[in-house]
Amino acid sequence: MQDEQRTKERLQEVGGNVDYERFTEEVLKPLLSGEPVHYRRFDCKSMTLAEGVKVPDKRVTIIEGSYCMNPRFGDIYDLKVFTDIEEPEQLENIRARNGEEKLAVFIERWIPKEEAYFKKFRIKEQSDIVVEWRKNR
């Protein structure tokens, strides 16, 4: 999400903490029209858009991300997979990836936003496959 999008109203919107406009323009529109996708990944560490990545049109394309099933995008996927992770493993993964200080921010801000999004839009229930991810399986 870019600076100008971080309004009080937008951040209060369930699922509004992501740049769904950019995802639509840079990924969905080209993908659905059979054109190569050229998207810019948001770098959470620098809070900037990273250099663009070009993805050629393929027979199978995997779109991954917590917010990629936002209802704003419509029913566009042939197969929807939801990966469910238990809280201890989730927190362990975040701690390993982002460190202890950032973990607190995830617990306070980002995990509740993600959970509210999953609940409001019934993301798990609308998925074709649910993978229960558990450590030591």
Secondary structure as a PSIPRED ss2 file (coil, helix, strand):
# PSIPRED VFORMAT (PSIPRED V4.0)

   1 M C   1.000  0.000  0.000
   2 Q C   1.000  0.000  0.000
   3 D H   0.000  1.000  0.000
   4 E H   0.000  1.000  0.000
   5 Q H   0.000  1.000  0.000
   6 R C   1.000  0.000  0.000
   7 T C   1.000  0.000  0.000
   8 K H   0.000  1.000  0.000
   9 E H   0.000  1.000  0.000
  10 R H   0.000  1.000  0.000
  11 L H   0.000  1.000  0.000
  12 Q H   0.000  1.000  0.000
  13 E C   1.000  0.000  0.000
  14 V C   1.000  0.000  0.000
  15 G C   1.000  0.000  0.000
  16 G C   1.000  0.000  0.000
  17 N C   1.000  0.000  0.000
  18 V C   1.000  0.000  0.000
  19 D C   1.000  0.000  0.000
  20 Y H   0.000  1.000  0.000
  21 E H   0.000  1.000  0.000
  22 R H   0.000  1.000  0.000
  23 F H   0.000  1.000  0.000
  24 T H   0.000  1.000  0.000
  25 E H   0.000  1.000  0.000
  26 E H   0.000  1.000  0.000
  27 V H   0.000  1.000  0.000
  28 L H   0.000  1.000  0.000
  29 K H   0.000  1.000  0.000
  30 P H   0.000  1.000  0.000
  31 L H   0.000  1.000  0.000
  32 L H   0.000  1.000  0.000
  33 S C   1.000  0.000  0.000
  34 G C   1.000  0.000  0.000
  35 E C   1.000  0.000  0.000
  36 P C   1.000  0.000  0.000
  37 V E   0.000  0.000  1.000
  38 H E   0.000  0.000  1.000
  39 Y E   0.000  0.000  1.000
  40 R E   0.000  0.000  1.000
  41 R E   0.000  0.000  1.000
  42 F E   0.000  0.000  1.000
  43 D E   0.000  0.000  1.000
  44 C C   1.000  0.000  0.000
  45 K C   1.000  0.000  0.000
  46 S C   1.000  0.000  0.000
  47 M C   1.000  0.000  0.000
  48 T E   0.000  0.000  1.000
  49 L E   0.000  0.000  1.000
  50 A E   0.000  0.000  1.000
  51 E E   0.000  0.000  1.000
  52 G E   0.000  0.000  1.000
  53 V E   0.000  0.000  1.000
  54 K E   0.000  0.000  1.000
  55 V E   0.000  0.000  1.000
  56 P C   1.000  0.000  0.000
  57 D C   1.000  0.000  0.000
  58 K C   1.000  0.000  0.000
  59 R C   1.000  0.000  0.000
  60 V C   1.000  0.000  0.000
  61 T C   1.000  0.000  0.000
  62 I C   1.000  0.000  0.000
  63 I C   1.000  0.000  0.000
  64 E C   1.000  0.000  0.000
  65 G C   1.000  0.000  0.000
  66 S C   1.000  0.000  0.000
  67 Y C   1.000  0.000  0.000
  68 C C   1.000  0.000  0.000
  69 M C   1.000  0.000  0.000
  70 N C   1.000  0.000  0.000
  71 P H   0.000  1.000  0.000
  72 R H   0.000  1.000  0.000
  73 F H   0.000  1.000  0.000
  74 G C   1.000  0.000  0.000
  75 D C   1.000  0.000  0.000
  76 I C   1.000  0.000  0.000
  77 Y C   1.000  0.000  0.000
  78 D C   1.000  0.000  0.000
  79 L C   1.000  0.000  0.000
  80 K C   1.000  0.000  0.000
  81 V E   0.000  0.000  1.000
  82 F E   0.000  0.000  1.000
  83 T E   0.000  0.000  1.000
  84 D E   0.000  0.000  1.000
  85 I E   0.000  0.000  1.000
  86 E C   1.000  0.000  0.000
  87 E H   0.000  1.000  0.000
  88 P H   0.000  1.000  0.000
  89 E H   0.000  1.000  0.000
  90 Q H   0.000  1.000  0.000
  91 L H   0.000  1.000  0.000
  92 E H   0.000  1.000  0.000
  93 N H   0.000  1.000  0.000
  94 I H   0.000  1.000  0.000
  95 R H   0.000  1.000  0.000
  96 A H   0.000  1.000  0.000
  97 R H   0.000  1.000  0.000
  98 N H   0.000  1.000  0.000
  99 G H   0.000  1.000  0.000
 100 E H   0.000  1.000  0.000
 101 E H   0.000  1.000  0.000
 102 K H   0.000  1.000  0.000
 103 L H   0.000  1.000  0.000
 104 A H   0.000  1.000  0.000
 105 V H   0.000  1.000  0.000
 106 F H   0.000  1.000  0.000
 107 I H   0.000  1.000  0.000
 108 E H   0.000  1.000  0.000
 109 R H   0.000  1.000  0.000
 110 W H   0.000  1.000  0.000
 111 I H   0.000  1.000  0.000
 112 P H   0.000  1.000  0.000
 113 K H   0.000  1.000  0.000
 114 E H   0.000  1.000  0.000
 115 E H   0.000  1.000  0.000
 116 A H   0.000  1.000  0.000
 117 Y H   0.000  1.000  0.000
 118 F H   0.000  1.000  0.000
 119 K H   0.000  1.000  0.000
 120 K H   0.000  1.000  0.000
 121 F C   1.000  0.000  0.000
 122 R C   1.000  0.000  0.000
 123 I C   1.000  0.000  0.000
 124 K C   1.000  0.000  0.000
 125 E C   1.000  0.000  0.000
 126 Q C   1.000  0.000  0.000
 127 S C   1.000  0.000  0.000
 128 D C   1.000  0.000  0.000
 129 I E   0.000  0.000  1.000
 130 V E   0.000  0.000  1.000
 131 V E   0.000  0.000  1.000
 132 E E   0.000  0.000  1.000
 133 W E   0.000  0.000  1.000
 134 R C   1.000  0.000  0.000
 135 K C   1.000  0.000  0.000
 136 N C   1.000  0.000  0.000
 137 R C   1.000  0.000  0.000
